[in-house]
Amino acid sequence: VENMLTAYFRLTDWFVNNDPSAINQSGNELKTALDSLKIDELKQDTLIYETALQPYNNTQSEVASIVSDPSMEEKRASLNILSNELYNLLRTVRYDLAKLYWKECPFAFGEDKPGNWLSKTEDPLNPYGKEKCMEIRSTINFLPDSSNSNPTKDR
């Protein structure tokens, strides 16, 4: 999971820098990390495994789309879908190695058309090419010593 998240964060950094070539390279790194994810280890808990399988499969599809999409607009649309699926996957498996921020740019794709992404920091940069367009919508925080009673509560 750590390799997957490292590759995802690198990918979003290249979106911030608006570099299609680096985005494609990072997308391939993320694809490799996703392929290496040991999702079958979740079979010990059938409910978690069955719930995690769909967002996991969807993340793989969207990474392939990011690499093959010809325009930055299409790549960003695929990033939004990828981010939503990854958010669902991490919540399902109760990711507990770090606190992550679920961010939103309310007008990433136009009026009332938000774009979301995950971040390990509260920084204001966003991968959708919009300045001053970032709100923290919730967090993923299943850290064992956390006193947070509802780790994915929306703000």
Salt bridges, closest charged atoms under 4 A:
GLU29 OE1 - ARG10 NH1 2.60
ASP35 OD2 - LYS31 NZ 2.97
ASP40 OD1 - LYS43 NZ 3.98
GLU104 OE2 - ARG137 NE 3.90
ASP123 OD1 - LYS103 NZ 3.57
GLU135 OE1 - ARG137 NH1 3.29
